[in-house]
Amino acid sequence: MKNNIASQIKILRKKNGLTQIEFAKRVGVGLRFLRELEQGKSTIRMDKLMQVLDFLGYYLELKKNEPQDLKEHGRI
């Protein structure tokens, strides 16, 4: 299993001894959303993802890999 957000959430849920149903209820998200999240669906709602991460005590942070000039790469 890849080491990504989806797999980490699944691991953390299981470490806490919660089924998908129990976890979804405690977090306040739908079971379908949680299943899709853990399966790594690429189009999920960010607000719901943030809700799950907050429940687990985590947050997302953006980091730049290396300095890039966006004009040089034709991005602006």
C-alpha positions as CSV (number, residue, x, y, z in Angstrom):
1,M,0.0,0.0,0.0
2,K,1.3,3.4,-1.0
3,N,2.3,5.8,1.8
4,N,-0.2,8.6,1.0
5,I,-3.0,10.4,2.8
6,A,-5.5,7.7,2.1
7,S,-3.4,4.9,3.4
8,Q,-2.4,6.9,6.5
9,I,-6.0,7.7,7.4
10,K,-6.9,4.0,7.1
11,I,-3.9,3.0,9.2
12,L,-4.8,5.6,11.9
13,R,-8.4,4.5,11.9
14,K,-7.4,0.9,12.4
15,K,-4.9,1.8,15.1
16,N,-7.8,3.4,17.0
17,G,-9.8,0.2,16.7
18,L,-12.6,1.7,14.7
19,T,-14.5,0.2,11.8
20,Q,-15.3,2.5,8.8
21,I,-18.9,2.8,10.1
22,E,-17.8,3.8,13.6
23,F,-15.2,6.2,12.3
24,A,-17.5,7.9,9.8
25,K,-20.1,8.4,12.6
26,R,-17.6,9.9,15.0
27,V,-16.1,12.2,12.5
28,G,-19.4,13.2,11.0
29,V,-18.8,12.2,7.4
30,G,-20.7,9.7,5.3
31,L,-19.6,6.1,5.0
32,R,-19.4,6.4,1.3
33,F,-17.1,9.4,1.5
34,L,-14.8,7.5,4.0
35,R,-14.6,4.4,1.8
36,E,-13.8,6.5,-1.3
37,L,-11.2,8.4,0.7
38,E,-9.5,5.3,2.0
39,Q,-9.5,3.8,-1.6
40,G,-7.6,6.9,-2.8
41,K,-10.3,8.4,-5.0
42,S,-8.8,11.4,-6.6
43,T,-11.9,13.6,-6.5
44,I,-12.9,14.1,-2.9
45,R,-14.2,17.1,-1.0
46,M,-11.4,19.0,0.7
47,D,-13.7,20.2,3.5
48,K,-14.5,16.6,4.4
49,L,-10.9,15.6,4.2
50,M,-9.9,18.4,6.5
51,Q,-12.7,17.3,8.9
52,V,-11.2,13.8,9.0
53,L,-7.7,15.0,9.5
54,D,-8.8,17.4,12.2
55,F,-10.5,14.6,14.1
56,L,-7.2,12.6,13.9
57,G,-5.2,15.6,15.1
58,Y,-3.5,16.3,11.7
59,Y,-3.4,19.0,9.1
60,L,-2.3,19.6,5.6
61,E,0.7,21.7,4.8
62,L,1.9,22.9,1.4
63,K,5.7,22.8,0.8
64,K,7.5,23.8,-2.3
65,N,9.9,21.0,-3.5
66,E,12.5,23.4,-4.9
67,P,12.6,27.1,-5.9
68,Q,11.1,27.6,-9.3
69,D,10.5,30.6,-11.5
70,L,6.9,30.2,-12.7
71,K,7.5,32.6,-15.6
72,E,10.5,30.5,-16.8
73,H,8.3,27.4,-16.9
74,G,5.5,29.2,-18.8
75,R,3.0,28.9,-15.9
76,I,2.3,32.6,-15.7
